[in-house]
Amino acid sequence: MIYLSRAIGRPVLDRNGESIGTVADLIVAIGDAYPPVTGLVVRTDRREIFLPWASVASLDEGGARLRTATIDIGKFRQRQNEILLKADLLDKQIVDIDGRKVVRVNDIRLDEVDGSLRLVAVDVGASGLLRRFGIEGPFRTVARNLRLPIEEKYIDWEDVDPVESTIAGVRLKVPHKGLAELHPADLATILEQLTPRDRAGVLATLDDEAVADAIEEMEPEAQVDVIEDLEPERAADVLEEMSPDDAADLVADLSDESREEILALMEDEEEAEVRELLGYPEDSAGGIMTTEYIAVADTLTAAQTIDRLRELEPEAETIYYVYVTDDAERLVGVLSLRDLIVARPEAPIREVMHDEPVAVDVLADQEEVAHVVARYNLLAVPVVDADGVLQGIVTVDDAIDTVLPTAWKKRIPKLFARSEAAR
């Protein structure tokens, strides 16, 4: 086993024991679970040269010894599948998915695997820094006497996946899982910690839905930074994957030029929804509602309503309740999924629904919306216009995010535990 910090700067000797320079860097070929060392970059008096690993007899903390007395003094040229451990990886940011945070590579560990020297792990703990400063031994002695812990944290290279060919950023994967499988809130935290260049590399590996879910968990300022760093076409695609209310909030924070450019690239239906929401006052029910909800005609039966739900395949957030409208799209009733499931299949939906649903006006103040959500223990409250026409819903999380006082937030477990519809 050898650490990169203990190899860099060590002498390189030819077969006869004559010094030809010092170790400037090590090269590995990306692709295998544990990338093999393919050569050395040697610093001589005049230049840096490349030595293939086949020319190296040994490498340890004392330096490198070659098999031959002659070397090719051609200038080093990095191949596409190769990385330089010191230049490309050491001191670079990586994303520790298991720890849900961004960390920095302090040292690199190499070891014999299948008969060749390979990159096996990165050191992101304090021990790596101490080793590079040359004070690991004395510090450990002092720490042991004072009973102080020294952080040791290694991440197996098999769990590292390069984001960019230059390894400007690296993401770490929990075995059998990827970044896209993280909870959106965790992914958002990671993205916010990355530099713009590293963040761009990570975003390029994620699909639009994963990016949209993560952006919805970010603070408004970070949302704007991320969306404006994307190409306009990609930004439009990501906004289309977001819930309309979150997309509208984000678009409202963009510059006028960016806003119009991105909206023009969105699909007509999604663009129309966002523009409609932008038309409501920011502090109103219309300003925080989403237009993604399930509404069915009051002429259906329970079985027909269930068939309609299968057809629509709604997102979980929008299926707390099923809203019932008349032929003029006025809200006339609401029912929970429980109501629907236990109803007789042939039962008219009018007999199953609660026919006086709690609702708020589209121009109601956000605080009023919050009071309604808390008072009636709702997971979502419908929003109607002056004629009673259903316009959207405000979900409990949006009400809490925008206006609910801390004391009310303590009621969240009760809110989510109850799924009965308002009477």
N, C-alpha and C positions, 0 to 999 in steps of 0.2 A: 504494500500500500504506500502511496506517495501523495502528498498534497501539492497542488500547483504552486503555492506560495514558497514552498521549499525547493522547487526545481528552477524557478525563474532566477536568472542571474548567476546560476552555477556554471562552472567551466565545462566546456566541451572538448574532450581529448580524442586525438586520433588513435589508431591502433598502437602506435609507438609511444603513446603517452604525451605527445606534444599538444599544447593548447592551440586551438584554432578559433576560439571565441567563447561566448557565453550563451546560455539558453535564453532566448528572447520570448518564445512562445511555443505552445504545443498545438498541433493541428489534429482534429478528429473529424471523421466522416459521419455525418448524420444519416440515420436510416435504421440502424439496429437499435435494439432495446438499450444496449450499452455500447455507445459508439467507440470504435477502436481508434487509437492514436495512429495517424498515418504519416507523421513526420514532425520534425522540429524546425523552428525558425531560429537560426543562429546569428547572433550579432558579432560581426568581425570588426576589425579596425576600419574597414571601408564601407561595408554595407551589411544588409541582412540577407542571408541566403537560406535556401530550403534544403533540408536533408531528409530523404525518405526514411521511413522507419526501418526498412530492410537494412539500412546502413548502420543502425544503432544496435550495439551489443548489449548495453544496459543503461538504465536511467534510475538514479536514486537521489537522495538528498545531498550526495557529494558531487553530483553532476552527471554528464552523459559521456559514455565511452563508445567510440565507433569501432566497426569491424574492419574498416579499411584505412589506409594511409592517404588515399586520394579522395577528393571531394569535387562535386560539381559546384562551381561558384556562380551559377546563374541566379538571377534575381528571383526572389520568391513571388509566385503568383497563386493566389487563392482560387481553388476550384469551386464550382457552384454548390456542391453538396458538402463543403467543408466549413468548419468554423474555427476561429482562433480562440482558444480558451481564455487567454488574458485580454485580448482586444475586444472580443465579441460577447463574452459572458461575464467575466469578473467585474464586480461593481455594478452590474446591470440590474434593473428591476425585474422581479418575477412575481407572479401571482400565486400565492399559496391558497389554493381552493379549500383545502381542509381547514385552514385557519381563517379563511374569509378575510384575507388582508394582503397587501402588497409588501413584499420584503425585498432585500437586496442580497445578491450573492457575495459573500465575504471570502469564500475560498472554494476550491474544487478538489474533489477526491478522485484519485485514479487507483485502479487495482488490476491484478492479473485475473482475467476471465477467459476461459477457453484458450489458454496459452498465449494471450496477447494483452498488452496494457490497454485498459479501456476506461472511459469516463463512467463512473458508477454513481456519483452523488454530488450535490452541491451543499456547501455549508452556509447556512444563513444565521448561525448563532454567534454569540460573542467570542467563542473559542476561535472562530475563523479570523476575526480581527486581531486577537492577541497573537495568533500564530504568525500573521503577516508582519506585525510589528516586532517580532522576535522576542516577545516577553511572555510567551505562553507558559514556559516552565517555571520561571520565578513567580509569576502571578498565581499559578496553581498551588505552589508551595505556600504562599501567603494566604490564599483563599482557604486552603485545607486547614491551616493553623487557626484561622478565624472562623472556620465553619461557614464560609460563604459559598453559595452555589455559583457555578459558572454555566451559563446557558449553552447547551449543546443541541443544535438542531440541524439535522441532515435531511435532505429530501432526495429520495432515490431518483436517479435520472430516468428510470423507466416510467416515472410519473410526470415527466417533463415533456412538453410539446411545443416546439418552436412556433412562434406567431409570425415572425418575419424571417426571411432568408438570412438577414444579417444578425439575427438574434438581438435586435434592438429591444425587444421585449420577449418574455417567455411566459407561457401559462402552465401551471401545474394542474394535473388532473387527479381527482380521486380515482382509484382503480375502477375501470368499467363505467366511469361517468365522465361527462365533459362539462365545459362551462355552461352550455345551454341547459343543463339539467340542474344547475343551482337554483335556489329560490331567487326570484327576481330582485328581492331586496338585498340579498348577498351579492349578486352580480352587480347591482347598482353601486354598492359600496366599493367594490373592486374597481369598477370603471372610473369612479370619481377620484380614486387615488392615483391612477395611472397618468403619466405624462401624455399630452395630446398624440405624440407619435406612437407610443405604445398602445394607447387606447384605440387608435385607428387600426392597428394590427389586430387587436382582439375583435373589434367590431366586424372586421372583414371576414372573420371565421364564423360569425353567428348569423342565423337567419333573421329575417325581418321581424318575425313574431317575438323571438327572444330579445332582440334589441328594444322593441316596443315595450315589452313587459318590464324590462329593466329601467327604461326611461321614465315610465310611470311612477317608479319608486324614488326617483331623484328629486332633489330640491330644484325649484324653477330655474335658478341661475345655471346649474349644471345641465339641465335639460337643454337649455338654449345653446350652451357650448357644444354639446354632443351633436345636436341636430344641424347646427351651422357648420360643423366640421365634415358632415357627410356631403356627398355629391347631391345636388338638388333632386335628381331622380330617385336616389336611394332614400333621401329624407322623406319624399312624398310617399314612397312605399311603406316606410316605417310608420308614418302618421296614419296611414290607412289601416294598419294593424292595431293601432291604439283605440281605446274607447273614445267615442266622439267628444265627450266632455273633457277628457284629458288632452286630446289633440287640440281642441279649441283653446284651452288654457295655455298650451305651449305656443301655438301659433300667435296668440295675442301678444306674447312676449318677444316675438321676433321683430326685427327691423321691418319697416314697410316694404322695402325692396325684396327681402328674403321671403316675407309672408306671401306676397303676390306671386313670386316665382314658384314657390313650392305648391301653393294652392292650385295654380294653373296646371301642375303636373299630376294632380290627384285625379282618381276616377270621379266621374261626374256626381255619383250618388254620395260618396264620402265627402267631396268638396262642398256639396250643398248642405250636408248635415253640419259640417264645421262652420260654414258661413252663417247658418241659421243660429247656431249657438253663440257665435260672436256678436250677434245682434242684440242679445239680452244684456242687461246691466250685470257687471261682474259679481256684485253682491246679492244677486237675486236667485230664486229657485231655478229660473231658466239658465242662469250663468253657471250653475254647478250640476245641472241634471245631465243625464245621458239619454240619448234617443234609442238605445238598445234595450228593448223590453219586449215582453210577449203579450200580445193582445189578440183576443179571439172574438168572433161574432157571437152575439147572444142567442143566435139560432142553432148553435151546435149542441150536440149531446156530449156527455163525458167521454165516451169512446172516441168520438170525432176530435175532441180537444186533445186527447192523448196522441192520436195519430198526427195531429197538426204539430205537436211538440217534437215528435220523432222526425217529422219532415224538416223542421227549422233547425234542429240540433243546436239549441241556444247555449251560450256560455253560462257557466255556473253562476256568475255574479248576477245575471239578468233573469234567473228563473226562480227567484225566491217566491214570487207570486205570479199568477196568471190574471191579467186584467181583461175585463169583458166590456165590449163597446157595442153601441147600437149601430144602425145603418148610417148615422151621421158622425160616427167615430167619437161620440160622447161616452165618457166613462160611466157605466151603469152598475158595475160590480167588480168584485175581486175574489179570488179563491187561492188557497194554498195548495201545494202539491199533495199534501195529505188529504185535503178535501176531495181532490180530483181522483186520487187513487182508490179511496174507500167508496166512492159513489158508484151506483149501479151504472153499467156501461150505457144503458139506454136512457138514463136520466137526462132531461134537458139541463143545460148548463145554468139556466135561470133558476132552477130549483136548488142548485148546489152552491151558487155564489152568495157572498154577502152583498146585499143590494144597497148598502149605504156606506161605501168605502171612504175612509179618511183620505183627503187629498189636500194639496196646497195650490194656490194660484201661481202661475208662472212668474209673476212679478213679486211674489212674497219675499220678504227679507230672509237672508240665510239663517238668522237667529230664530225666526219663526219656524223655519223648516226643522232646525235642530230640536226645538221644543216639541214639535209634533212627533219626530222620530223617537225621542226619549220618552215622551208621555205615553205613547201607545205601543212601545217596545217593538217597533217596526224594523225590518231588515231593509225595506225600501218604501218610499212614499211616492204615490203618483202625483204628477204635476199637470194641471189643466189650465186652459185659457178661460176667458170670461164667459164663453159659451159652454164650458164643461167638456170641451174636446181634449182628449188625452194628448199631451205633448211630449212627455218623457217621464223619467223617474229619478229620484235622488236616492242613492244607496246609502246605507248607514255609514260606510267608511268615508264617503265623500262629505257627509254631514259632520262627522267627527273631525276630519282633517281640516275643515275650514273654520268651524265655529264652536264646537262643543267645548265647554270648560273642562278643566282637569277632573273635577269632581264627578262630572257626568261620564267621563271616559271610563271610570271604574265600573260602569254598568255594562261595558262591552260584553263580558262573558254571559250576562243574562240576556242581552239582546240577541246574541248569536245562538244561545241555547233554546230560545223560543222561536218557533217558526209558524205560529198561528197568524192568520190574517186578521187585519183590523175589522172590527165589527161596526 
